[in-house]
């Protein structure tokens, strides 16, 4: 990346972050901040490490703790320290690291946070200037705050799953039970939201606010991006369902090489679609104006038309006529996409165990304070280095290793 900054400074240069978290939400928070230049030290259990190391996918389907695609993606740019927080000496070392940190990120519900000494009262005693971010399923307060939950629980508790599937899937399977979105969407949204909150707290600290907590509820993060159905209850007294959200005209359409979506149409867009289709009788404006009667037939005819055409041709030709078509791209098509390649969105990193792979970069550029993308750490790769910086001798490190603390 080119830059006019001769010192090559990063946006968060000098910010020290301690991350005590596993799997997706809070690790994604740490990953984003590491990409902005923060020094992120990740605490992992000496024997098991982050459970995402066992998640995969693995090259050639061969499980290996250093080759999990999930871990490698979520932990780029971090340093790994093995530390058993069930051991008193482990918590002593943790407090030493807290004392040197600007931000602590953890994903422990209040009861567990209390056991590990991660509640704000404990951490502020160690470091009064600390920013503390908890990234938990339901936040750190309220009756559900100590409930254990995985992504599927959180996603459904935010209400979006009850509105899925819709469109073509709902037509074919109207009795199908609610489904969740793939790719751990709720957890990623929680991680992104926490990162924004932490950046706000850092900015507040620059402006004189000494310390602060950032209490992130993953459920509420998901609610924020899917709030419209709740808003409709308040403003219209109407509770949305999969069937009320259903496209009367439009939705997912098959093509000869995949699928494309025809979004909700305004009258002028329908006129453009009519021209594109050759203005057949079944697509006349009077029928479009009565979707309750003619919508199913219109959709059936449009699908027959799209089924024998290329999705990119439909997309570009329709765009020229103001018709809102949106093609569905496969992961392989996205990976080879000329646009992403031209922007440098993918970057190849070399990992000593996993090998050379391309990773997704941040979806924005900061020319004056360039972002960073470095490989994920090996389990405990930086333990000795960081303990040495804390003043531990080689013999003390050996004793900590023998006792199972590191």
C-alpha positions, 0 to 999 in steps of 0.5 A: 500500500502506498502512503505519504506517511514517511514514518509509516505509523499505524492508526493504533500504534502504541496501543497495547491490548490484552485479549482473553477470549476464544472462538469468534466474537471477541477474537474478531475484535482483537483482529480488527484492532491488530490490523489497525496497528495495536499490539494484541497479546492473546492469552491461550490455555497451555494444553488446548489453546483457543478452541477455534484451533480445532474448528477447521477447516483444515488443509486436506482435512487433516486436523492440526492445531496450527492449521485451522482456517478459523483460527488463522483468519481470526487471529492475524497480527496477534502474539500468543501467550500460554497461560493457565488462568486456573493456576494462582501464578497464572492469574498473577502473570495476567495481572502483570500484563493487565498493568502494562495494557491500555485495553483488555478484551474478554468474552467471559460472562459475569460469573466467570469473569469474577472467578478469573478476576476480570470484573472491572472493579478487580482490573481497575485496581490493577490498572486505573487507566484501563479500557475494559471490553466484555464481548458476551452473548447477552451483555454483562448486566440483566437476567440473561447475562450469565447464560451460556450461548453459541452463535445459533442461540444469539442469532435466534434470540435477536429475532432474525432467524424467525423471518428466514427462509423467505423468497424462493425457499419459502415458496418451495418449502412453506412449512420449513422451520426457521433457520439461522444465517450461516458463517457465524454472522451474529458473532462477527457482528458482535466483534465488529460492534465491540471494536467500534466501542473500543475505538470510541473509548480510546478517543475519549481517553485521548480527550481526558476520560481516564478509564471506561468499560465497553459492555458489548452484547452480541445479541444487541449487536445483531438486533441493531442491524435487524431492527426494522421488524421491531420498529414496525411493531412500534410504528405500525402495530404490525409483527412481521413474519416470513410470509409478510416479508415475502416478495410478491414480485421478485426474489431469488431467480435461477440462472443457467450458472447460479442464481440472481435476485430481483429486488423489490420493484418500483413502477419505473423499475418495472417499466425497465424490466418490461422492456428487458423482457420484451414487454410480454402480456404477462408483464403488463403494468396493470398486472404488476400493480396487482401483485396479490393476484398476478405476482405468483404468475409473474414470478414463474414467468420471470424465472423461466426467462432467467433460467436460460441466461447468464447471471452476469449478463442479466445483472449488467443488462438490467442495470443499464435499464434501471432494474435492480438485479443482484447476482449471487456469487460463489466463494470461488467467484468472489476469490477470483473477482477482478475487482477485489484483486485490483483493490488488493483485498486478498493478501498472501501470508506465510505461516510456518505450519499452515503454509502460504495462503491468501487472507481477506484484508480490511475492507477499507484503506488508510493511506496515511496510517496503513493497515497491517496484516500479519500471520496468526501466531503459533500456540504460545509462540511469544510466551518466553519473550513476554515473560522475559519482558516481565522480568522472569528468568529462564529458570523461572520460566522452566518452573512455570512450564513444569507446573502447568502455568504456561 
